[in-house]
Amino acid sequence: MSDASSTPGPVPHTSPPLVSVVIATRDRPDLLRAALRSVFSQQGYPDVEAIVVFDQSEPDGSLKDSFDSRRLQILSNLREPGLAGARNTGYLASTAEWVAYLDDDDEWLPNKLDLQLALADEDPEADMIVGGLLIDADGNRVPRPHASSRISHRDLLRSRVAEAHPSTFLMRRRPFLDRIGLMDEGLRMATDYDLLLRYTVDRDVRAVVEPVVRIRMHQASYFTTNWDNRIALLDQLLERHPDFDTVPEGLARLKGQRAIALAASGRRREALRECLSAFRLNWREKRTPLALAISLSLLSPDYILRQASKRGRGI
């Protein structure tokens, strides 16, 4: 694999479609501007519309002055408060053939759209395209390419496929409006994972293998340590996607995550029962011993989160 920091030359498009990128934001003005600069600096691809949706915060009208020669919409989230509602607000306001997402603390690499749209040209049936990541953990940059150019439903049941990050999403607008649906505003977290699971019931997600987005790893998420939210989310995922029962290692992964959250929230007995359940499904599940260590006060959940973040991983 080539050095992730190198940037291949742009791929020519005979009739480049307009792309709308939705950036949901909340109280991170400097990071937001860096994200916007990366959107408007795509190599060989000037036809990009940015839709910035302010969630539970006041819109910054000065962005228009900073990016006055660019296509830019500034909106407030008038749907369900939170990331899903903000993203849906932007998606519904878009008119482009393709819609992308970008978190306000991430940045597109200069060749992102060229590489993804070239893949769309190769595969006209591709309605959803993702790409690899360049993880930036406190200045330590680690490339996270995809293992394959296709991601199936079974792949996603087995693993979250963390490289399929929402900041890499590029989606053909119409199928999600007509058939697949938008982000589920009833979920507090993992709305992107739920969307991937719903999409792949019918077809694979296509992936640019190499990194296309720089992801900043930190613990600034509003939900990082809200363990009760994590437990509720995992329960929702299991209820909404009963096909996890068909993939034991995938079900063990969710139960291992649930055991960690239960242990971190002080529900030791429940955590131990969930550890046993995960072990029976897949004794290799690596989250089970972590949950046991938290339950026995051998490790703190904050320590585990910090170590995972340093490696560009979640739990």
DRENKE-754482 format. One record per residue (C-alpha): x, y, z; residue number from 1; residue in three letters. Coordinates in nm, 3 decimals. Example, Ala and Ser with C-alpha at 12.3 -4.5 7.8 and 13.67 -1.06 7.14 Angstrom:
u:1.230	v:-0.450	w:0.780	n:1	res:ala
u:1.367	v:-0.106	w:0.714	n:2	res:ser
! end
This chain:
u:0.000	v:0.000	w:0.000	n:1	res:met
u:0.131	v:0.347	w:-0.079	n:2	res:ser
u:0.198	v:0.606	w:0.188	n:3	res:asp
u:-0.142	v:0.735	w:0.309	n:4	res:ala
u:-0.009	v:1.091	w:0.314	n:5	res:ser
u:0.058	v:1.085	w:-0.063	n:6	res:ser
u:-0.224	v:1.206	w:-0.285	n:7	res:thr
u:-0.284	v:1.045	w:-0.627	n:8	res:pro
u:-0.369	v:1.274	w:-0.914	n:9	res:gly
u:-0.733	v:1.364	w:-0.973	n:10	res:pro
u:-0.954	v:1.129	w:-1.173	n:11	res:val
u:-1.128	v:1.308	w:-1.463	n:12	res:pro
u:-1.508	v:1.302	w:-1.478	n:13	res:his
u:-1.682	v:1.378	w:-1.804	n:14	res:thr
u:-1.989	v:1.527	w:-1.635	n:15	res:ser
u:-1.915	v:1.565	w:-1.265	n:16	res:pro
u:-2.235	v:1.564	w:-1.060	n:17	res:pro
u:-2.303	v:1.818	w:-0.790	n:18	res:leu
u:-2.226	v:1.677	w:-0.444	n:19	res:val
u:-2.387	v:1.811	w:-0.126	n:20	res:ser
u:-2.194	v:1.755	w:0.196	n:21	res:val
u:-2.387	v:1.780	w:0.523	n:22	res:val
u:-2.185	v:1.895	w:0.825	n:23	res:ile
u:-2.371	v:1.875	w:1.155	n:24	res:ala
u:-2.201	v:2.096	w:1.411	n:25	res:thr
u:-2.225	v:2.206	w:1.772	n:26	res:arg
u:-1.995	v:2.460	w:1.941	n:27	res:asp
u:-1.673	v:2.372	w:1.754	n:28	res:arg
u:-1.615	v:2.677	w:1.529	n:29	res:pro
u:-1.243	v:2.632	w:1.457	n:30	res:asp
u:-1.277	v:2.263	w:1.373	n:31	res:leu
u:-1.582	v:2.339	w:1.158	n:32	res:leu
u:-1.386	v:2.589	w:0.948	n:33	res:arg
u:-1.108	v:2.335	w:0.897	n:34	res:ala
u:-1.368	v:2.080	w:0.786	n:35	res:ala
u:-1.517	v:2.329	w:0.539	n:36	res:leu
u:-1.174	v:2.414	w:0.396	n:37	res:arg
u:-1.118	v:2.045	w:0.326	n:38	res:ser
u:-1.452	v:2.025	w:0.144	n:39	res:val
u:-1.376	v:2.325	w:-0.075	n:40	res:phe
u:-1.022	v:2.201	w:-0.152	n:41	res:ser
u:-1.111	v:1.883	w:-0.338	n:42	res:gln
u:-0.865	v:1.825	w:-0.622	n:43	res:gln
u:-1.020	v:1.861	w:-0.964	n:44	res:gly
u:-1.369	v:1.877	w:-0.819	n:45	res:tyr
u:-1.503	v:2.228	w:-0.761	n:46	res:pro
u:-1.876	v:2.149	w:-0.777	n:47	res:asp
u:-1.947	v:2.091	w:-0.408	n:48	res:val
u:-2.225	v:2.234	w:-0.194	n:49	res:glu
u:-2.174	v:2.251	w:0.183	n:50	res:ala
u:-2.480	v:2.241	w:0.409	n:51	res:ile
u:-2.386	v:2.328	w:0.768	n:52	res:val
u:-2.653	v:2.236	w:1.022	n:53	res:val
u:-2.620	v:2.387	w:1.370	n:54	res:phe
u:-2.756	v:2.152	w:1.632	n:55	res:asp
u:-2.859	v:2.304	w:1.968	n:56	res:gln
u:-2.636	v:2.605	w:1.900	n:57	res:ser
u:-2.664	v:2.940	w:1.726	n:58	res:glu
u:-2.583	v:2.945	w:1.352	n:59	res:pro
u:-2.263	v:3.130	w:1.262	n:60	res:asp
u:-2.352	v:3.373	w:0.986	n:61	res:gly
u:-1.988	v:3.481	w:0.947	n:62	res:ser
u:-1.920	v:3.158	w:0.759	n:63	res:leu
u:-2.080	v:3.320	w:0.455	n:64	res:lys
u:-1.812	v:3.591	w:0.460	n:65	res:asp
u:-1.529	v:3.342	w:0.506	n:66	res:ser
u:-1.645	v:3.123	w:0.217	n:67	res:phe
u:-1.825	v:3.384	w:0.007	n:68	res:asp
u:-1.737	v:3.236	w:-0.333	n:69	res:ser
u:-1.860	v:2.889	w:-0.246	n:70	res:arg
u:-2.195	v:2.710	w:-0.238	n:71	res:arg
u:-2.287	v:2.721	w:0.129	n:72	res:leu
u:-2.613	v:2.679	w:0.319	n:73	res:gln
u:-2.636	v:2.754	w:0.691	n:74	res:ile
u:-2.930	v:2.592	w:0.870	n:75	res:leu
u:-3.060	v:2.517	w:1.218	n:76	res:ser
u:-3.167	v:2.168	w:1.315	n:77	res:asn
u:-3.544	v:2.189	w:1.345	n:78	res:leu
u:-3.590	v:1.814	w:1.373	n:79	res:arg
u:-3.506	v:1.587	w:1.669	n:80	res:glu
u:-3.211	v:1.739	w:1.862	n:81	res:pro
u:-2.893	v:1.543	w:1.803	n:82	res:gly
u:-2.673	v:1.420	w:1.524	n:83	res:leu
u:-2.937	v:1.217	w:1.337	n:84	res:ala
u:-3.185	v:1.504	w:1.325	n:85	res:gly
u:-2.916	v:1.748	w:1.211	n:86	res:ala
u:-2.794	v:1.516	w:0.937	n:87	res:arg
u:-3.150	v:1.454	w:0.817	n:88	res:asn
u:-3.215	v:1.829	w:0.811	n:89	res:thr
u:-2.920	v:1.874	w:0.578	n:90	res:gly
u:-3.004	v:1.571	w:0.365	n:91	res:tyr
u:-3.358	v:1.695	w:0.303	n:92	res:leu
u:-3.227	v:2.043	w:0.216	n:93	res:ala
u:-2.989	v:1.903	w:-0.046	n:94	res:ser
u:-3.076	v:1.886	w:-0.415	n:95	res:thr
u:-2.761	v:1.717	w:-0.548	n:96	res:ala
u:-2.743	v:1.371	w:-0.703	n:97	res:glu
u:-2.495	v:1.265	w:-0.432	n:98	res:trp
u:-2.498	v:1.351	w:-0.061	n:99	res:val
u:-2.204	v:1.311	w:0.174	n:100	res:ala
u:-2.154	v:1.350	w:0.548	n:101	res:tyr
u:-1.861	v:1.504	w:0.730	n:102	res:leu
u:-1.826	v:1.536	w:1.108	n:103	res:asp
u:-1.724	v:1.886	w:1.213	n:104	res:asp
u:-1.399	v:1.760	w:1.370	n:105	res:asp
u:-1.285	v:1.560	w:1.066	n:106	res:asp
u:-1.132	v:1.660	w:0.732	n:107	res:glu
u:-1.160	v:1.515	w:0.383	n:108	res:trp
u:-0.833	v:1.430	w:0.212	n:109	res:leu
u:-0.796	v:1.621	w:-0.117	n:110	res:pro
u:-0.875	v:1.322	w:-0.342	n:111	res:asn
u:-1.182	v:1.188	w:-0.160	n:112	res:lys
u:-1.452	v:1.275	w:-0.412	n:113	res:leu
u:-1.239	v:1.190	w:-0.715	n:114	res:asp
u:-1.172	v:0.839	w:-0.586	n:115	res:leu
u:-1.528	v:0.772	w:-0.476	n:116	res:gln
u:-1.693	v:0.907	w:-0.790	n:117	res:leu
u:-1.450	v:0.709	w:-1.004	n:118	res:ala
u:-1.573	v:0.397	w:-0.823	n:119	res:leu
u:-1.932	v:0.508	w:-0.888	n:120	res:ala
u:-1.848	v:0.536	w:-1.258	n:121	res:asp
u:-1.715	v:0.178	w:-1.251	n:122	res:glu
u:-2.021	v:0.044	w:-1.067	n:123	res:asp
u:-2.344	v:0.223	w:-1.168	n:124	res:pro
u:-2.542	v:0.018	w:-0.913	n:125	res:glu
u:-2.340	v:0.158	w:-0.622	n:126	res:ala
u:-2.567	v:0.386	w:-0.423	n:127	res:asp
u:-2.342	v:0.404	w:-0.115	n:128	res:met
u:-1.963	v:0.439	w:-0.117	n:129	res:ile
u:-1.728	v:0.468	w:0.180	n:130	res:val
u:-1.349	v:0.495	w:0.210	n:131	res:gly
u:-1.053	v:0.427	w:0.433	n:132	res:gly
u:-0.942	v:0.641	w:0.725	n:133	res:leu
u:-0.634	v:0.828	w:0.836	n:134	res:leu
u:-0.660	v:0.822	w:1.216	n:135	res:ile
u:-0.507	v:1.122	w:1.394	n:136	res:asp
u:-0.465	v:1.039	w:1.763	n:137	res:ala
u:-0.283	v:1.330	w:1.929	n:138	res:asp
u:-0.072	v:1.387	w:1.619	n:139	res:gly
u:0.007	v:1.019	w:1.567	n:140	res:asn
u:-0.136	v:0.938	w:1.224	n:141	res:arg
u:-0.229	v:0.578	w:1.151	n:142	res:val
u:-0.377	v:0.469	w:0.815	n:143	res:pro
u:-0.680	v:0.241	w:0.838	n:144	res:arg
u:-0.753	v:0.110	w:0.487	n:145	res:pro
u:-1.045	v:-0.116	w:0.407	n:146	res:his
u:-0.978	v:-0.488	w:0.379	n:147	res:ala
u:-1.199	v:-0.512	w:0.071	n:148	res:ser
u:-1.373	v:-0.292	w:-0.183	n:149	res:ser
u:-1.707	v:-0.445	w:-0.079	n:150	res:arg
u:-1.883	v:-0.462	w:0.259	n:151	res:ile
u:-2.169	v:-0.709	w:0.293	n:152	res:ser
u:-2.452	v:-0.732	w:0.544	n:153	res:his
u:-2.285	v:-1.032	w:0.709	n:154	res:arg
u:-1.959	v:-0.836	w:0.736	n:155	res:asp
u:-2.146	v:-0.567	w:0.930	n:156	res:leu
u:-2.320	v:-0.817	w:1.155	n:157	res:leu
u:-1.985	v:-0.973	w:1.238	n:158	res:arg
u:-1.804	v:-0.642	w:1.289	n:159	res:ser
u:-1.888	v:-0.273	w:1.300	n:160	res:arg
u:-1.629	v:-0.224	w:1.019	n:161	res:val
u:-1.507	v:0.095	w:1.183	n:162	res:ala
u:-1.341	v:0.207	w:0.860	n:163	res:glu
u:-1.693	v:0.264	w:0.721	n:164	res:ala
u:-1.707	v:0.592	w:0.912	n:165	res:his
u:-1.990	v:0.839	w:0.839	n:166	res:pro
u:-1.739	v:1.109	w:0.740	n:167	res:ser
u:-1.657	v:0.887	w:0.440	n:168	res:thr
u:-2.020	v:0.826	w:0.337	n:169	res:phe
u:-2.118	v:0.921	w:-0.019	n:170	res:leu
u:-2.480	v:0.833	w:-0.099	n:171	res:met
u:-2.695	v:0.862	w:-0.406	n:172	res:arg
u:-2.971	v:1.088	w:-0.278	n:173	res:arg
u:-3.286	v:0.937	w:-0.428	n:174	res:arg
u:-3.267	v:0.573	w:-0.306	n:175	res:pro
u:-3.236	v:0.681	w:0.057	n:176	res:phe
u:-3.539	v:0.908	w:0.024	n:177	res:leu
u:-3.751	v:0.653	w:-0.163	n:178	res:asp
u:-3.651	v:0.315	w:-0.024	n:179	res:arg
u:-3.384	v:0.291	w:0.245	n:180	res:ile
u:-3.474	v:0.583	w:0.469	n:181	res:gly
u:-3.261	v:0.842	w:0.644	n:182	res:leu
u:-3.088	v:0.837	w:0.983	n:183	res:met
u:-3.311	v:0.696	w:1.258	n:184	res:asp
u:-3.375	v:0.987	w:1.494	n:185	res:glu
u:-3.503	v:0.745	w:1.759	n:186	res:gly
u:-3.148	v:0.617	w:1.814	n:187	res:leu
u:-2.919	v:0.818	w:2.039	n:188	res:arg
u:-2.597	v:0.673	w:1.893	n:189	res:met
u:-2.477	v:0.446	w:1.610	n:190	res:ala
u:-2.729	v:0.586	w:1.363	n:191	res:thr
u:-2.465	v:0.544	w:1.093	n:192	res:asp
u:-2.423	v:0.174	w:1.180	n:193	res:tyr
u:-2.800	v:0.124	w:1.167	n:194	res:asp
u:-2.810	v:0.291	w:0.825	n:195	res:leu
u:-2.534	v:0.062	w:0.695	n:196	res:leu
u:-2.719	v:-0.244	w:0.824	n:197	res:leu
u:-3.042	v:-0.136	w:0.657	n:198	res:arg
u:-2.872	v:-0.056	w:0.326	n:199	res:tyr
u:-2.679	v:-0.383	w:0.302	n:200	res:thr
u:-2.988	v:-0.600	w:0.336	n:201	res:val
u:-3.028	v:-0.553	w:-0.041	n:202	res:asp
u:-2.674	v:-0.481	w:-0.168	n:203	res:arg
u:-2.314	v:-0.435	w:-0.068	n:204	res:asp
u:-2.158	v:-0.103	w:0.026	n:205	res:val
u:-1.869	v:-0.021	w:-0.207	n:206	res:arg
u:-1.544	v:0.105	w:-0.057	n:207	res:ala
u:-1.239	v:0.298	w:-0.172	n:208	res:val
u:-0.974	v:0.092	w:0.005	n:209	res:val
u:-0.726	v:0.370	w:0.076	n:210	res:glu
u:-0.778	v:0.654	w:0.329	n:211	res:pro
u:-0.997	v:0.941	w:0.213	n:212	res:val
u:-1.072	v:1.117	w:0.543	n:213	res:val
u:-0.861	v:1.233	w:0.837	n:214	res:arg
u:-1.037	v:1.136	w:1.161	n:215	res:ile
u:-0.945	v:1.308	w:1.487	n:216	res:arg
u:-0.966	v:1.061	w:1.774	n:217	res:met
u:-1.057	v:1.220	w:2.104	n:218	res:his
u:-1.315	v:1.186	w:2.379	n:219	res:gln
u:-1.510	v:1.501	w:2.304	n:220	res:ala
u:-1.824	v:1.313	w:2.208	n:221	res:ser
u:-2.132	v:1.413	w:2.407	n:222	res:tyr
u:-2.208	v:1.044	w:2.460	n:223	res:phe
u:-1.864	v:0.889	w:2.513	n:224	res:thr
u:-1.914	v:0.799	w:2.879	n:225	res:thr
u:-2.291	v:0.791	w:2.903	n:226	res:asn
u:-2.307	v:0.420	w:2.975	n:227	res:trp
u:-2.685	v:0.408	w:3.018	n:228	res:asp
u:-2.720	v:0.548	w:2.665	n:229	res:asn
u:-2.484	v:0.280	w:2.537	n:230	res:arg
u:-2.686	v:0.004	w:2.700	n:231	res:ile
u:-3.012	v:0.142	w:2.558	n:232	res:ala
u:-2.855	v:0.173	w:2.213	n:233	res:leu
u:-2.731	v:-0.187	w:2.212	n:234	res:leu
u:-3.076	v:-0.306	w:2.319	n:235	res:asp
u:-3.231	v:-0.108	w:2.032	n:236	res:gln
u:-2.987	v:-0.251	w:1.777	n:237	res:leu
u:-3.058	v:-0.606	w:1.888	n:238	res:leu
u:-3.432	v:-0.543	w:1.870	n:239	res:glu
u:-3.424	v:-0.374	w:1.529	n:240	res:arg
u:-3.179	v:-0.617	w:1.370	n:241	res:his
u:-3.274	v:-0.968	w:1.485	n:242	res:pro
u:-3.041	v:-1.117	w:1.222	n:243	res:asp
u:-2.756	v:-1.066	w:1.470	n:244	res:phe
u:-2.880	v:-1.400	w:1.606	n:245	res:asp
u:-2.754	v:-1.566	w:1.288	n:246	res:thr
u:-2.391	v:-1.458	w:1.344	n:247	res:val
u:-2.265	v:-1.575	w:1.687	n:248	res:pro
u:-1.943	v:-1.373	w:1.680	n:249	res:glu
u:-2.137	v:-1.057	w:1.597	n:250	res:gly
u:-2.390	v:-1.117	w:1.875	n:251	res:leu
u:-2.103	v:-1.189	w:2.117	n:252	res:ala
u:-1.943	v:-0.857	w:2.019	n:253	res:arg
u:-2.257	v:-0.661	w:2.109	n:254	res:leu
u:-2.298	v:-0.855	w:2.433	n:255	res:lys
u:-1.934	v:-0.785	w:2.518	n:256	res:gly
u:-1.994	v:-0.414	w:2.461	n:257	res:gln
u:-2.308	v:-0.433	w:2.671	n:258	res:arg
u:-2.117	v:-0.611	w:2.950	n:259	res:ala
u:-1.857	v:-0.331	w:2.955	n:260	res:ile
u:-2.129	v:-0.066	w:2.975	n:261	res:ala
u:-2.310	v:-0.254	w:3.253	n:262	res:leu
u:-1.988	v:-0.295	w:3.451	n:263	res:ala
u:-1.894	v:0.071	w:3.399	n:264	res:ala
u:-2.236	v:0.183	w:3.526	n:265	res:ser
u:-2.197	v:-0.028	w:3.842	n:266	res:gly
u:-2.440	v:-0.305	w:3.746	n:267	res:arg
u:-2.193	v:-0.580	w:3.832	n:268	res:arg
u:-2.425	v:-0.882	w:3.848	n:269	res:arg
u:-2.584	v:-0.803	w:3.514	n:270	res:glu
u:-2.239	v:-0.748	w:3.364	n:271	res:ala
u:-2.119	v:-1.089	w:3.480	n:272	res:leu
u:-2.427	v:-1.258	w:3.333	n:273	res:arg
u:-2.368	v:-1.082	w:3.002	n:274	res:glu
u:-2.002	v:-1.186	w:3.008	n:275	res:cys
u:-2.108	v:-1.548	w:3.044	n:276	res:leu
u:-2.354	v:-1.513	w:2.756	n:277	res:ser
u:-2.089	v:-1.356	w:2.531	n:278	res:ala
u:-1.836	v:-1.627	w:2.626	n:279	res:phe
u:-2.078	v:-1.903	w:2.529	n:280	res:arg
u:-2.131	v:-1.745	w:2.189	n:281	res:leu
u:-1.762	v:-1.679	w:2.118	n:282	res:asn
u:-1.492	v:-1.750	w:2.373	n:283	res:trp
u:-1.249	v:-1.538	w:2.170	n:284	res:arg
u:-1.456	v:-1.219	w:2.215	n:285	res:glu
u:-1.195	v:-0.974	w:2.348	n:286	res:lys
u:-1.440	v:-0.742	w:2.526	n:287	res:arg
u:-1.547	v:-1.011	w:2.773	n:288	res:thr
u:-1.224	v:-1.005	w:2.981	n:289	res:pro
u:-1.230	v:-0.624	w:2.977	n:290	res:leu
u:-1.583	v:-0.627	w:3.121	n:291	res:ala
u:-1.470	v:-0.876	w:3.386	n:292	res:leu
u:-1.174	v:-0.657	w:3.476	n:293	res:ala
u:-1.402	v:-0.354	w:3.520	n:294	res:ile
u:-1.647	v:-0.558	w:3.727	n:295	res:ser
u:-1.365	v:-0.668	w:3.958	n:296	res:leu
u:-1.223	v:-0.312	w:3.979	n:297	res:ser
u:-0.899	v:-0.423	w:3.814	n:298	res:leu
u:-0.934	v:-0.167	w:3.533	n:299	res:leu
u:-1.131	v:0.156	w:3.505	n:300	res:ser
u:-1.358	v:0.218	w:3.207	n:301	res:pro
u:-1.186	v:0.554	w:3.148	n:302	res:asp
u:-0.852	v:0.377	w:3.116	n:303	res:tyr
u:-0.993	v:0.135	w:2.859	n:304	res:ile
u:-1.146	v:0.421	w:2.658	n:305	res:leu
u:-0.815	v:0.612	w:2.660	n:306	res:arg
u:-0.617	v:0.311	w:2.544	n:307	res:gln
u:-0.867	v:0.235	w:2.268	n:308	res:ala
u:-0.860	v:0.597	w:2.153	n:309	res:ser
u:-0.479	v:0.594	w:2.131	n:310	res:lys
u:-0.503	v:0.304	w:1.887	n:311	res:arg
u:-0.778	v:0.471	w:1.688	n:312	res:gly
u:-1.038	v:0.227	w:1.814	n:313	res:arg
u:-1.360	v:0.228	w:2.008	n:314	res:gly
u:-1.489	v:-0.040	w:2.243	n:315	res:ile
! end
